[in-house]
Amino acid sequence: MNLSQLAAERYTTKAYDPTRKVPQAAIDQLTHLLQHAPSSVNSQPWHFIIAGSEQGKARIAAGATGPYAYNEPKIRNASHVVVLCSRTDMSDSHLEAVLAQEDANGRFASPEARATQDKTRRSYVDLHRYERKDLQHWMEKQTYLALGMLLLGAASLGIDATPMEGFDARALDAELGLRELGFTSVVLVSLGYRADSDFNAGLPKSRLPAGHVITLL
């Protein structure tokens, strides 16, 4: 199946079959996709938590209470749930770790090239921290790039998925101790296989016409 077909046929699953589990080999592929997702200046301001056990999913369901209770079954009945988190700050230690990894992977032909990369990345961080004052939003944008990779990757493997912003991030952060680690939850993705009761599976996909959303120059 080509990418156009995948994009046209994937949809947001509303109900999962709790008896079906995604094979570990497929989860490993999706984990690899998340690790290698693109980010601005290779900043990688994220962390991904993957729950496949009943206990793990129950902890994530702590964020689906009160006004978000409608999403609890999508968490508990799915095979796996991914919590996509972004950093709460772009710390020096993180920037140094990214630079050291690039160096270890052989990306710098000289010390000067290493220094230039570090300066360039920090200039973007400072732009968003001090001038635009939207550093948190900028980091979350990078996390959403990983979300797109995950959704398309799941579709390519025949795995159903549900991206969810409908959860209590403060409650989930507290349950998982994310703030203490320098992260905050941004979006959840359930992974698994649709149930027969999933009404959305039988509905036609609806998007505005290409001419309405795309301009060719």
N, C-alpha and C positions, 0 to 999 in steps of 0.2 A: 504494500500500500504506500502511495507517495504522500508527501507532506500535505498537499492540498486536500486529499481524501481524509487524512487524519484530522486536519483542522475542521473540515466540514462535518465529520461524524462524531467527534468527541463532544461530550456535553457534561453538565454538572449533575452527578448522580444524587438522587434524593433519598434512596433507601438501599441498604446493603444486605447481602445474604451472609449472616454471621457464621455459617457453616463452611464457607470457602475461604481459604487462605492463599495469599500471594506467595509463590515459591521464593525461597531465600535467594536463589540466583537472580531473580528479577529485582528483588529489593537491593541486592548488591549493585546491580546496574544503575538503579536510580540513585543510590548513594554516590556512585561514581559521577553521575551527572551533576549532582548538587556540588560535589567537591570541585568540579571543573567548570562551574558556571562563570560567565563573564562578569566583571565589575569594573567600574571606572578606575583608571590608573592601577588596576589590579589590587584594589584596596581590601577586598574580601572581608567586609565588615559584618560578618554573620556567624551564626552557629545553627546547626540543625539537630533537633532531637527527634528520634524515630522510635515510636512505641509499637510493639507487635504483641506484647503479652496483655492479658486481661488486666493485670495490675497496672501496667504502664498506661493503658488506655483510660483506666479509671482515674488516674491522676490527671490526665489531660482533660477529662470530662469535668474536673473541678472548675474549669473555666466556662462550662456550658450549663449554668444554672440561672434561675430568675428569668429575665427577659430573653436569655439565650438558650433556654431549656430545649427549644425545638431542634437544636443541633446535637444534643446529647446522643440520640440514637445513631446519628451519622458517625459519631466518634466510637461508641461502644460496639456497634455491629460491623464496622469496617475491619478489614484484615490488619491494616497498619494505619497509623496517624503520624504525620510529620508536623512538627512545630518549627516554623521558620522564624528565627530570631535575628534581630539586628543589634549591633553594639549600642550602648548608651553614650559612648564617647570614643573618639579615635585616639587612643593613648599612644604615647611614645613606645611603650613596650610592644604593642601590636605592630606599629609601623616598622620597628626594628626586626621583629620576627618575620614579617613579609619580605623585607629586604634581605635578610640572612638566607631565607629559603630560595629567593631568586638567585642569590650568589651561589648557593650550593647546587642549584640546577644548571649552572653554567651560563646564565643570561648576560654576564658582563665580560666584555673583552678586556677591560682595564679598570683600575681603581677610579679613574675619572668617569667612566660610564656608570659605575655603581653610584658615585656621588651625584651624578646628574639625575639618575632615576629617583634617588631619595629626595632630592631637592624638588623635582617636578611633582612627585606625589604629595609632599608636604605643602606645596604651594596650592594644590587643589583643596586639601583639607583646610588650610588657613582661609582660603577664599570662602568656603562654606561656613567655617566657624566664625570668622570675624566680619567679613564684608556682607555676605548674603544672609548670615545668621540662620542658616537652615541645615546645619550639619546633621541633625537627627533625621530629617526628611531625606536628605541626600543619601544617607546610609540605608534607609528603608527602601529607597528606589533601587539600590543595588540588590537588596534582598528579593525584590519583586522580579528582577531578571532571573534569579534562581528559580522562583516560582514558575515562570514561563517554561524554563527548561524541564522542570519536574512534570508539569502537566502534559507537555508534548511527549516527553519520554514515556510516561505512563500509557498514553494513548498508543504509542508505537508498540508497546508490549501487550496490548489488549487488556489493560488494567483500567478500571473505572476510577474516577477521582472527583473529589469535591473540595474546591478551595473555600475557606470560610474566614470571614472577618467578624462574624457574629459570635463573639466570645468575650468574656471579661478578662482582658489582658492583665489587669492588676492582680486578680485572683490567681490566674495561671502562673504569673511571674512569682507570686508568693509560694505557690505549691511546689514549683520546681527550683526555687531559690535563684532565679535568673538575675535579679537586680544585683545580688551580692557578687555574681560572677561578671557583671558588666554588660548584661544583655537584657533585652525585653522582647516578649513575643509579639509578632507582627501579623502573621497569618497562619492558619492551620490548613492541612490538606489530608483528607481521608483517602485511603487507597484500598481497593478491594474489587468485589464483583457485585453488580447490581442485583437486587432482589426482584422477584416477579411483581411485587407491589410498587415498584418505582414508576410513578406516573410520568415522570419526565422522559423516560426512555422512549415512549411512544409518541411524543410530541415532535412536530417538525421544528428544525432549528430555525431561528429567526435572527437575521442581521439586516441592517440597512444596506441598500444597494451599493455596489463598489463605487459608482459614480458619485454617491453622496458623501463618501468618507475618504476617497482617494483622488488626488489631483496630480495629473502628469504634466510636467513642465518641459 
